[in-house]
Amino acid sequence: MHRPITHRLEQDLADLRSIGHFPVRGGAEADDDAATATIEVNGEQVSRQAWDDFRNDQNWRRSNEERSATLKRQQEELEHERSLLREEQRRIAAERANEAETRGKKDEKKELPDYPESPIDEPDKLLVAMRAREAQQTEEIEALKQAIGELRNQVTNTEKSVDAKVSRTRDEERVVTHNNNLFESFRDKHPDLSKKELDEIREEVQYRSRGPGRGRQVGSMYEYNNRAFDDAYKVVCFDRIKAQLEQEAENRGLRNRRNGNTHGGFRLGVAGVPGPDATIEEHAEHYYTLGEYSPRASAFIEELGRVKGPDYIQKMMEYAVDRAQEELGGELA
């Protein structure tokens, strides 16, 4: 029994450049005029797109550096606040300890019995006086213990609060670094993307990171998962990817015609292959039974596209993606 379509779709979407693989809908073409325009910079002619990319990259890096510096400064301020709190707590503890120590001396309501002039002759009075003083000392010690316990709880709660703020600041700084590294790695893999496309991809990632399973909230920020930019690329650059896949399909068709294979190795409606009149769901299900990234799956897509047209292929893949989004709760990564 083959695996569910949603599980196989999750694997197939890992590599959009593979043969017969289509992304989800969306995206826009790059601005060709902006890419070919030139300006003079320091006496040299450079493309407007290259200059804009350079300036925007500088601004982006500067923004990240400012964010990191702000987080570091906030952490230092929290550490300073923590030291001030500890100093104040030590002062309060000293005052309360001194107050507890002198409480018995200031309490004029209790009068202790005097020691007898002749303890040997009056042992009972001596015992009463000693027990009274012992009871008073016990009360003072208990009061002091209670004050120390209350102060200890206050110090503990304050330290926990400060530690939580420091930890949250460190976590947010780590998230900034993690997200920036993911973006740098993605940009290195796609040097042909324009600044406009990169900005749209980053906006898409920021939006998608708030969905179930796509990002983890850390403080006021979201930590992107490792496939966040790849998934956003499928949405934003759909037209670009579609053109590449169509070109690859056309090249395969030329090779098949040269080899005398005009149906790509598949005949619709023969040997268990759904016919041309089958539903989109049946075609999509059969595609995923042929094996991930297999030549048979690519040949099936090519033959189906030849008979039904490229628009039908796009609708079929979009149907499969929409169905997977419903079953996975919106998570494709």
N, C-alpha and C positions, 0 to 999 in steps of 0.2 A: 504493500500500500504506500503510495507516494505521500510525501509530507504536505501539510496544509499549504495553500497558496500564499498565505500571509507570511509564513516562515521563509518560504523560498524567495518571495519578493524582497524580504529584508536582506537576504544575501545578494540577490541580483543587483539591487540598487547600490551596492558597495562600489561598483566600478562602472561609471556611465560611459566610458569609452569602449567597452567591450562590444562585440558585434551583436546586433539585434537588441540592444538595450536602450530604453527610452526613459527620460525623467518625467517629473510631474509638470503640470502646466505653469506658465508664468514667465516673467523675465522681459527684457527689452534689449534691443540692439545698441551697440556702442555708437557714439557720435563720430561719423567718419570725417566730417569737416574739422572737428576739433583735433582729430588725430593727425591730419595732414597740414594744418596751419603752422606757420613758423613765425618766430619773433627773434629779435636781436638781443643777446645777453652777453655783456662784456665783449662786444665786438664780434661775436660769433652767432651764426644762425642756428637755432635749435627749434625743434617742433614745439608747438604750443602744448600738446598733450604731455610731452616729456617734461617740459618746464612746470606745468601744473602738477604733474605727478611728484616731481621733486619737491615743490613747495608744500604740497599737501602732506607728503611724507614727513617733511621737517616739522610741520605743525602738529602732525599726529604724534611724532616722537616727543616733541616738546610738551604736548598735553599729558602724555604718559609720565614724563619726568616730573612735571608739576604735581600730578596726582600722587606719585610715589613720595615726593618730598612732603606733600601735605600729610600723608599717612604717617610718615616718619616723625614729623613735627607733632602730630596728635599723640603719637605713642610716647614721645618724650614728655609732653605736657601731662599725660596721665601718670607717668612714672613720678614726675615732680609732685603732682597732686597726692599721690599715694604716700610719698615721704612726709608731706605736710600733715596728712591725716594721722599717720603713725606718731608723729611728734606731738600733735594735739591730744591724741589718745593717751600717750604716756603722761602728759601733764595732768589730764583729768584723773588718771589712775592714781597719781601721786597725791592729788588733792583729796580724793575719796579715801585713800588709805590713811592719810593724816587725820581726816575728819573722823574716821572710824576709831582711830587710836585715841583721840582726845574726847570721844563722845561720852565716855564714862565720867571723865573729869568735869565736863560741862553739865552733866545731868544732876541738878540739885534736888530733884524730886525724891530720889532714893538716898536714904541715909543709912549707911552701914553701921552696925553695932561696933562699939569700941572693944578693943582687946581688954581683958581684965587686968587689974594691976598685979594680981598674983595668979598667974595661969595654973600654978600647981594646986593652989587652994580652990580655984574655980575652973575646973576643967570643962564643965558644961558651957560656960560663957565663952571660953576659948574656942570650943568646937563650933558654936553658933557663929562667931565672928569669922572663923576660917571658911566655913561653908558659904556664908553670905558673899564673901569676897571671891570665892571660887565660882559661885553662880554668876556674879557680875562679869567676871573675866570670860566665862563660857558664852554669855550673851554677846559680849563685844566681839569675840572671835567668830561667832556665827554671823553677826552682822557684817563683819569684815569679809568673810567668805562669800556671803551673798552679793556684796558690792563688787568683789573681784569677779564673781561669776557673771554678773550683769555686764561688767565692762569687757570681759573676755568675749561674750556673745556679740557685743557691739563691735568690737575690733574684728572678730571673725566675719561678721556680715559686711562690714565696710571693705575688708580685704577681698572678699569674694566679689563684691561689686566692682572694685577697681580692677581685679584680675580679669573679670569678664570683659570690661572695656578694653583692656590691653590685648586680651586674646582676640577679641573681635577685630581690633585694628590690624593685628598681625595676619589674621585670616583674610581680611579684605586686601591687604597688600599682596598676599600669596595669590589671591584670585586674579588680581590685576596682572601679575607676572604670568600666571598660567594662561589667561586669555590672550595676552599679547604674544606669547610663544606660539599658541595655536594659529593665530592670524599670520605671524611671520612665516611659519612652516607652510601654511596654505598658499600664501602669496608666492613663496619660492617655487611651489609646484605648478603655479599658473602664471608665469611671467607675462603671458600675452594678454592678461585681463587689463582693461583700462581703469583709470581712477574712478570713473563713474560706476563701473560694474563692481569694483571693490567696495565702494561706499554702500551700494545697494545690498551687497552680500552681508556687510557688517550690520546694516539695519535689519535685514531679515534674521540674522543670528540673534540679535538683541530681542526681537519679537518672539522668535521660536524658543528661545531659552526659557521663557516663562511657561511653556507647555509641559504637560506631564512627561517625565522621564527624559527631558531634553536638557535640563540644567538644574543645578543645586543652588538654592538661595543661601548666601553667606552674608549675614548682616543686611546691608542695603544693596548688595550686589548679587549677580548670578554667575556661577562658575559654569562655563560651557563644557559640554562633553566633547570627546575627541573627534566626533564626526559632525559637529555643529556646522562648520564652514562648508564641508562637503555637501551636506544636505541643503544648505542655503544656496549653494552653487547650482544644484539641480533646479531650483525654483527660479532664480534670477536669470540664469544663462540658458534657459530652455531652448530659445531660438538658435543660439550658437551650437549647442550640443545636437539639436535636431539636424542642423545643416551638416555637421560632421558625420553623423550616422547615416544620413541620406547619401552623402558622398561615398562612404564606405560600402553601403548597399549597392550603389550604382557600380562601383568597381567590382564587387563580387558578381553582379549580373553580367558584366562584360567578360569576366573570366569564365563564368558558366556557359555563356553563349559560345565562346571560343572552344570550350571543351565539349560542346554539343549537349549540355545539360540545361535545357530551357526552363525546367520547373524546379530547379534548386534542390533536387533530390527528394522532393515531396509532391504528392498529388493529393489535392484536397478531396475528401470523401472516399479515399482508398486506404485500406489496411489500418483501419482504426483512426485515421486522421479526420477531424470534423470537416464537413463539406462547406462550400461557400455560403450556404444558407443557414449554417449553424449560428447560434447566438454569440454575442461578444463574450459572455461568461464562459461558454464552452471553448471558444478559441483561446481565451486567457488561461483556462485551466489546463488545456492540452499543452500550451507553451511551457508551463512550469513542470510538466511531467517529463520533458525531454532532457532534463539535466541542466545544472547551472553552467552557463557560459559554454555550452556544448555546440559543436558545429551543426548538429541536428536542429537545435533550437534556433540558431541563426538562419538556417535554410528554411525552416518553417515560416519564420517572420518574413523572409524574402519572398517566398511563394505566395503567402497570404497578402502581402503588400502588392504583389504583381497583379493578383486577381481582384482584390478589394480596394486597392489604392492606399497611399500613405496616410490619408486622413483617417481611414478606418483603423490602421495600426495605432495611430496616436490615441484615438478614442478608446481602443481596447486597453492600452497600457494605462491611460488615465482612469479607466474604470477599475482596473486592478489596484492602482494606487489608492483611489478613494475607498475601496473596500477594505484595504489593509489599514488605512487610517482609522476607520470605524472600529475594526476589530482590535487594533492595538491601542486604542485610546489616543490617537494622534501621534504616537511615537514611532518613528521610522529609523531612529539611530540606535 
